[in-house]
Amino acid sequence: MSNDWQNTVEFARAVRRELHLNPELSWHEHETAARIRQILDELHIRWRSCAGTGTVALINEAGTSPAIALRADIDALPIKENSGVAWSSENEGCMHACGHDGHTAALLGTAKWLKQHENSLQRQIVLLFQPAEEGGHGAREMIAAGALEGVSEIYGWHNWPALPYGTMACPDALVMCGNGTFSVEISGRGGHASQPEACDDVVLAGAAVVQALQQIVSRRLAPQSQAVISITQFNAGSAPTVMADKAVIQGSIRVPDEVTRERINQLITDTARHTAAAYNTECLVVHTPRYQATINHPDQAATARLIWQELFGSESMNHGQSLPVMASEDFSYYLRKIPGAFALIGSNDGRNTPHPCHSPHYDFNDRLLEDVCRWFCRLTGMRTPP
């Protein structure tokens, strides 16, 4: 059995690096989906397509219901890779900079082991290979297409370079914040750079708006608030001698709940409008909600932690990472629908520079594959070799 297990781990590692070579963006994961389905066919696991490039696979269909679901995300990011690894992306300007290749490989490794020992399973198992996590609301579309039918609980995870290797953060409630984006368009009279008195300086107004927006969290919200406002883009002008007639500011927010979202959005709108008006310019603010906060269910979170601790010891529990993490996850859609838990699992083993997710230098830590496969298997009731 130990040889079978090592074969499973090596299989997962090979799949991970293969997927890393060929990343695809949200809703364009056609080759990725085809490869996942090919592997499932080779493992004699029945599957169906879901939400286009998504896949729902079934193991132990004759087992007791309702089923338990395990989820992996499959999409990549529009980033030019600079990791230097031998399996670097072959798709220019696209890379697996968040480890979804590792998440998918871990679930396929789990699928391989569970299928080989299907007769020992009690429950039905549903495996979700989900597209478009990176802002594409893939989980929402999977649910709409029936991915959770017959499922009573769901588990997922994300590798986390900020945590020491093998440590788990899986709280009973809020684990990752919700997010949204906003756009502020400032308009006024453009003109010649030599005649500022005949123009409305939208660049100066925009700079003031940026300064004012960055003071909302520190001065308009309580210090205990778990919130972030980040200005990420400021675009204006067409030439050095032309005063622009329009400036566009864009940014991102992170919030722990919908009440805070509404409060921050209103403050952004009011602050931007009043500041722009002080410079005799007009202002249009548009808010775009993205994901809600990822909030675990206590029973499932406790189960996730207990099994991880049984496998890897009490020192494997997170004792340092401040929670919630301000990043966002569309796993939140599943947790709003059925009970479940989402865990952050540390990948920083000190062997390589711990580049953060979304960095062009990032690469998934393959050591996690074996650990997560063990955890996933135990969540379904299946044992693995010591």
ZISUL-V802385 format. One record per helix or strand of 2 or more residues. SS is the DSSP state (H for helix, E for strand). FROM is the first residue (numbers start at 1). TO is the last residue. If there is no record, write none. Layout:
BEGIN
SS;FROM;TO  SS;FROM;TO
END
This chain:
BEGIN
H;2;21  H;30;42  E;46;50  E;54;59  E;64;73  H;100;116  H;118;120  E;123;130  H;138;144  E;151;164  E;168;169  E;174;176  E;178;187  E;191;192  H;196;198  H;202;213  H;216;220  E;228;236  E;242;243  E;246;255  H;258;278  E;282;289  E;294;295  H;298;312  H;314;316  H;332;337  E;339;348  H;367;379
END
